[in-house]
């Protein structure tokens, strides 16, 4: 009876959480990033570069298009719609992606925990902001998870991995994880798909790749207004140290997958969470990539209140967008808490554990 009451209370909390998040999306004036994508698409249609010249009044740290040129082509069909219609379509689509993403994360958890975990997920402000501004990090994260879930089919895995990387180069370090995990066939397929995509779109956007490199260099040089990376780690040795740390994390977790295949999903979550460390401007919305690890560590530490405080505390810290050190500290704790999963993976003590109880990410 008490268990049923806990589950029912969780569903009520989820309903309230969804309502709160929907109001938050509406009140924030949605579509900031969508306007950037539409502006890039209009430029391509007009035969101009989608990348604004550094120093342009419109090219502030948050207002420049910095994706690969083919990504702008995805938004060309939306140009025929009024902005309100395009925005509604994109926000609804992202909300649907968020629903599938969250359902995939909490699905393997015990039944009583699912609504509470889903509530925490829909109230995770980086996710709310993703939908509000119509950013592409959420879709990239969903594609990355889908790719890993199809890892036994190299072609499908490679296609999905290529889609994730093509959409947002931020997740390119996952290639290191795949290679370390022995999934080189999937990487080969991804490389082939990306190459074909670049050639196929060359007549339309091939001339703008040089501008893309320049825009990326400018973004690294000036940083980003939405970055949570402390200034000491945003340039010079501090930046390169965190980039190296991210690559080491990808290698270590990939190698650990070979030793403990039963923890493959959890280890992939660690690798995915480490990806933002390569970005000079660690945008707040990138924390969406940490969500699978938060679920994984919460499930792993459920029997230990002391350890459980790590993912819960990091979740709470990352909710506070305006406090850079608190938010970045929460991110660091979240990634560091995955080390225990890595250690168990190397020891091989938990081989098959994910298959026995279900994983925190889709398998």
C-alpha positions as CSV (number, residue, x, y, z in Angstrom):
1,X,0.0,0.0,0.0
2,X,2.8,2.4,0.9
3,X,4.7,1.5,-2.2
4,X,1.6,2.2,-4.3
5,X,1.3,5.6,-2.6
6,X,4.9,6.4,-3.4
7,X,4.4,5.6,-7.1
8,X,1.1,7.6,-7.3
9,X,2.8,10.6,-5.6
10,X,5.6,10.3,-8.2
11,X,3.2,10.5,-11.1
12,X,1.5,13.6,-9.5
13,X,5.0,15.1,-9.1
14,X,5.8,14.3,-12.7
15,X,2.6,16.0,-13.9
16,X,3.4,19.1,-11.9
17,X,7.0,19.0,-13.1
18,X,5.8,18.9,-16.8
19,X,3.4,21.8,-16.2
20,X,6.2,23.9,-14.6
21,X,8.6,23.1,-17.4
22,X,6.0,24.0,-20.0
23,X,5.4,27.4,-18.4
24,X,9.1,28.0,-18.1
25,X,9.6,27.3,-21.8
26,X,6.8,29.7,-22.7
27,X,7.9,32.5,-20.3
28,X,11.6,32.5,-21.5
29,X,10.7,33.8,-24.9
30,X,11.6,30.6,-26.9
31,X,13.5,30.3,-30.1
32,X,16.8,32.3,-29.6
33,X,18.9,29.6,-31.2
34,X,16.3,28.8,-33.9
35,X,16.6,32.4,-35.1
36,X,20.4,31.8,-35.5
37,X,19.7,28.7,-37.5
38,X,17.1,30.4,-39.7
39,X,19.4,33.3,-40.4
40,X,22.1,30.9,-41.5
41,X,19.6,29.1,-43.8
42,X,18.5,32.4,-45.3
43,X,22.1,33.3,-46.0
44,X,22.7,30.0,-47.9
45,X,19.5,30.4,-50.0
46,X,20.7,33.9,-50.9
47,X,24.1,32.6,-51.8
48,X,25.9,34.1,-48.9
49,X,28.0,32.5,-46.1
50,X,26.0,31.5,-43.1
51,X,28.9,32.6,-40.9
52,X,29.0,36.2,-39.7
53,X,32.3,38.1,-39.9
54,X,34.0,38.3,-36.5
55,X,33.4,41.7,-35.0
56,X,30.0,42.0,-36.7
57,X,27.5,43.6,-34.4
58,X,25.2,40.6,-34.7
59,X,28.1,38.2,-33.9
60,X,28.2,38.3,-30.1
61,X,29.4,35.2,-28.3
62,X,25.9,33.7,-28.4
63,X,24.6,34.9,-31.7
64,X,26.9,33.3,-34.3
65,X,26.2,30.2,-36.3
66,X,29.1,27.8,-35.4
67,X,27.9,24.5,-36.7
68,X,29.1,22.6,-39.8
69,X,27.7,24.2,-43.0
70,X,25.4,21.2,-43.9
71,X,23.6,21.7,-40.6
72,X,22.2,25.0,-41.8
73,X,20.5,23.1,-44.7
74,X,18.2,21.3,-42.2
75,X,16.4,24.6,-41.6
76,X,15.9,25.7,-45.2
77,X,12.4,24.1,-45.4
78,X,11.3,26.1,-42.3
79,X,11.9,29.3,-44.2
80,X,8.5,28.9,-46.0
81,X,6.8,29.2,-42.6
82,X,6.1,32.2,-40.5
83,X,8.4,32.4,-37.5
84,X,5.7,31.5,-35.0
85,X,4.8,28.4,-37.0
86,X,8.4,27.3,-37.4
87,X,9.1,27.9,-33.7
88,X,6.0,26.0,-32.7
89,X,7.0,23.1,-34.9
90,X,10.6,22.9,-33.7
91,X,9.6,23.3,-30.0
92,X,7.0,20.6,-30.2
93,X,9.5,18.3,-32.0
94,X,12.1,18.9,-29.4
95,X,9.6,18.3,-26.6
96,X,8.8,15.0,-28.2
97,X,12.5,14.1,-28.5
98,X,12.9,15.1,-24.8
99,X,10.0,12.8,-23.9
100,X,11.6,9.8,-25.7
101,X,15.0,10.7,-24.3
102,X,13.8,10.8,-20.7
103,X,11.6,7.6,-21.1
104,X,14.7,5.8,-22.5
105,X,16.8,6.9,-19.5
106,X,14.3,6.0,-16.7
107,X,12.7,2.9,-18.4
108,X,15.2,0.4,-17.0
109,X,14.8,1.7,-13.4
110,X,12.6,0.0,-10.8
111,X,8.9,0.8,-11.4
112,X,8.6,2.9,-8.2
113,X,11.6,5.0,-9.1
114,X,10.6,5.9,-12.7
115,X,8.1,8.7,-12.1
116,X,10.5,10.4,-9.5
117,X,13.5,10.0,-11.9
118,X,11.4,11.4,-14.7
119,X,10.3,14.3,-12.6
120,X,14.0,15.2,-11.8
121,X,14.8,14.9,-15.5
122,X,12.0,17.2,-16.8
123,X,12.9,19.8,-14.1
124,X,16.6,19.6,-15.1
125,X,17.0,23.2,-16.2
126,X,19.6,22.5,-19.0
127,X,16.9,20.3,-20.6
128,X,14.2,22.9,-20.2
129,X,16.5,25.6,-21.7
130,X,17.3,23.3,-24.6
131,X,13.7,23.1,-25.6
132,X,13.1,26.7,-24.9
133,X,15.9,28.1,-27.1
134,X,15.5,25.3,-29.7
135,X,19.1,24.2,-29.5
136,X,20.5,21.0,-31.1
137,X,22.4,19.5,-28.1
138,X,19.4,17.5,-27.0
139,X,18.9,15.9,-30.4
140,X,22.6,15.2,-30.6
141,X,22.5,13.5,-27.2
142,X,19.6,11.4,-28.3
143,X,21.3,10.4,-31.5
144,X,24.5,9.5,-29.6
145,X,22.5,7.2,-27.2
146,X,20.7,5.7,-30.1
147,X,24.0,5.0,-31.9
148,X,25.4,3.2,-28.9
149,X,22.3,1.2,-28.4
150,X,22.8,-0.2,-32.0
151,X,26.5,-0.9,-31.5
152,X,26.2,-4.5,-32.5
153,X,25.0,-3.4,-35.9
154,X,28.0,-1.4,-37.3
155,X,26.1,0.1,-40.2
156,X,23.2,1.5,-38.1
157,X,25.5,2.5,-35.3
158,X,27.8,4.3,-37.7
159,X,24.9,6.1,-39.4
160,X,23.5,7.4,-36.1
161,X,26.9,8.3,-34.9
162,X,27.6,10.3,-38.1
163,X,24.2,12.0,-37.7
164,X,25.2,13.1,-34.1
165,X,28.6,14.3,-35.1
166,X,27.3,16.0,-38.3
167,X,24.7,17.8,-36.3
168,X,27.1,18.9,-33.6
169,X,30.9,18.4,-33.8
170,X,31.0,18.7,-30.0
171,X,30.4,14.9,-29.7
172,X,33.3,14.0,-32.1
173,X,35.4,12.8,-29.1
174,X,33.1,9.8,-28.8
175,X,35.0,8.4,-31.8
176,X,37.9,7.9,-29.4
177,X,35.6,6.0,-27.0
178,X,34.4,3.8,-29.9
179,X,37.9,3.0,-31.0
180,X,39.0,2.2,-27.5
181,X,36.0,0.0,-27.1
182,X,36.9,-1.9,-30.3
183,X,34.0,-0.6,-32.3
184,X,36.2,0.5,-35.2
185,X,33.7,-0.8,-37.8
186,X,31.0,1.6,-36.6
187,X,33.6,4.4,-36.7
188,X,34.5,3.5,-40.3
189,X,30.8,3.6,-41.3
190,X,30.4,6.9,-39.5
191,X,33.4,8.3,-41.4
192,X,32.1,7.1,-44.7
193,X,28.6,8.6,-44.1
194,X,30.2,11.9,-43.1
195,X,32.4,11.9,-46.2
196,X,29.5,11.2,-48.5
197,X,27.4,13.9,-46.8
198,X,30.2,16.5,-47.2
199,X,30.6,15.6,-50.9
200,X,26.8,15.6,-51.5
201,X,26.3,19.0,-49.9
202,X,29.5,20.5,-51.4
203,X,27.7,22.2,-54.3
204,X,25.5,24.1,-51.8
205,X,27.8,24.7,-48.9
206,X,31.2,23.4,-49.8
207,X,32.6,27.0,-50.2
208,X,31.8,27.8,-46.6
209,X,34.0,25.3,-44.7
210,X,36.8,27.8,-44.4
211,X,34.4,30.3,-42.9
212,X,33.3,27.5,-40.5
213,X,36.8,27.1,-39.2
214,X,37.2,30.8,-38.8
215,X,33.9,31.0,-36.8
216,X,35.0,28.2,-34.6
217,X,38.4,29.8,-33.9
218,X,36.6,33.1,-33.1
219,X,34.3,31.3,-30.7
220,X,37.3,29.7,-28.9
221,X,39.0,33.1,-28.7
222,X,36.2,35.1,-27.3
223,X,34.4,32.3,-25.4
224,X,30.6,32.3,-25.0
225,X,28.2,34.3,-22.9
226,X,26.6,31.1,-21.7
227,X,29.7,29.2,-20.7
228,X,30.0,27.7,-17.2
229,X,33.8,27.1,-17.6
230,X,35.8,29.1,-15.1
231,X,38.1,31.6,-16.8
232,X,41.3,29.8,-15.6
233,X,40.2,26.7,-17.6
234,X,38.9,28.6,-20.7
235,X,42.3,29.3,-22.3
236,X,46.0,28.3,-22.3
237,X,47.2,25.4,-20.2
238,X,43.9,25.2,-18.3
239,X,41.9,24.6,-21.5
240,X,44.4,22.0,-22.9
241,X,44.5,20.2,-19.6
242,X,40.7,19.7,-19.6
243,X,40.8,18.7,-23.2
244,X,43.4,16.1,-22.4
245,X,41.4,14.9,-19.4
246,X,38.4,14.4,-21.7
247,X,40.4,12.3,-24.2
248,X,41.8,10.2,-21.4
249,X,38.3,9.7,-20.1
250,X,37.1,8.5,-23.5
251,X,40.1,6.1,-23.8
252,X,39.7,4.8,-20.2
253,X,36.0,4.2,-20.4
254,X,36.3,2.6,-23.9
255,X,39.0,0.2,-22.7
256,X,36.8,-0.6,-19.6
257,X,34.0,-1.6,-21.9
258,X,36.1,-4.4,-23.2
259,X,36.7,-5.7,-19.7
260,X,33.2,-5.4,-18.4
261,X,30.7,-5.5,-21.2
262,X,27.8,-5.7,-18.7
263,X,28.6,-2.1,-17.8
264,X,28.9,-0.9,-21.4
265,X,25.9,1.5,-21.1
266,X,27.1,3.1,-17.9
267,X,30.6,3.5,-19.2
268,X,29.3,5.1,-22.4
269,X,27.4,7.5,-20.1
270,X,30.7,8.5,-18.5
271,X,32.2,9.1,-21.9
272,X,29.3,11.1,-23.1
273,X,29.3,13.3,-20.0
274,X,33.1,14.0,-20.4
275,X,32.5,15.3,-24.0
276,X,31.8,19.0,-22.9
277,X,35.3,19.3,-21.4
278,X,36.7,19.7,-25.0
279,X,34.6,22.9,-25.5
280,X,36.4,26.1,-24.8
281,X,33.0,27.6,-24.3
282,X,31.2,25.0,-22.1
283,X,27.7,26.2,-22.7
284,X,25.1,25.5,-20.0
285,X,22.9,23.6,-22.4
286,X,25.8,21.1,-22.9
287,X,24.9,19.7,-19.5
288,X,22.1,17.7,-21.2
289,X,24.9,15.3,-22.1
290,X,25.4,14.5,-18.4
291,X,21.8,13.3,-17.9
292,X,22.5,9.6,-18.7
293,X,25.3,9.6,-16.2
294,X,23.2,11.2,-13.5
295,X,20.6,8.4,-14.0
296,X,23.3,5.7,-14.1
297,X,25.0,6.9,-10.9
298,X,21.7,7.4,-9.1
299,X,20.8,3.8,-9.9
300,X,24.3,2.5,-9.0
301,X,24.3,4.3,-5.6
302,X,20.7,3.8,-4.7
303,X,21.6,1.4,-1.8
304,X,24.1,3.9,-0.3
305,X,22.7,7.2,1.0
306,X,26.2,8.7,1.3
307,X,27.1,7.9,-2.3
308,X,23.6,8.8,-3.5
309,X,24.3,12.3,-2.4
310,X,26.8,12.7,-5.2
311,X,24.5,12.5,-8.2
312,X,21.6,14.2,-6.3
313,X,23.9,17.1,-5.2
314,X,25.4,17.5,-8.6
315,X,22.0,17.6,-10.1
316,X,20.9,20.4,-7.7
317,X,24.2,22.4,-8.3
318,X,23.7,22.3,-12.1
319,X,20.2,23.7,-11.7
320,X,21.7,27.0,-10.6
321,X,22.6,28.5,-13.9
322,X,23.8,31.9,-12.7
323,X,26.4,30.6,-10.3
324,X,29.3,29.5,-12.6
325,X,31.5,27.8,-9.9
326,X,28.6,26.0,-8.3
327,X,27.3,24.8,-11.7
328,X,30.7,23.8,-13.0
329,X,31.4,22.1,-9.6
330,X,28.2,20.1,-10.0
331,X,29.3,19.0,-13.4
332,X,32.7,17.9,-12.2
333,X,31.2,16.0,-9.3
334,X,28.8,14.3,-11.8
335,X,31.6,13.2,-14.0
336,X,33.9,12.2,-11.1
337,X,31.2,10.1,-9.6
338,X,31.3,7.9,-12.7
339,X,34.8,6.9,-11.8
340,X,33.4,4.3,-9.5
341,X,31.6,2.8,-12.4
342,X,34.9,2.8,-14.4
343,X,36.7,1.1,-11.5
344,X,34.2,-1.6,-11.2
345,X,34.4,-2.0,-15.0
346,X,38.1,-2.6,-14.9
347,X,37.8,-5.0,-12.0
348,X,35.3,-7.0,-13.9
349,X,33.3,-7.7,-10.8
350,X,30.1,-6.5,-12.3
351,X,30.2,-8.3,-15.6
352,X,26.7,-8.9,-16.8
353,X,25.2,-6.7,-14.0
354,X,23.5,-4.4,-16.5
355,X,21.9,-7.3,-18.3
356,X,20.6,-8.7,-15.0
357,X,18.9,-5.6,-13.6
358,X,18.6,-3.4,-16.7
359,X,20.7,-0.4,-17.5
360,X,20.3,3.3,-16.9
361,X,20.6,4.0,-20.7
362,X,19.0,2.1,-23.6
363,X,20.7,-1.0,-24.6
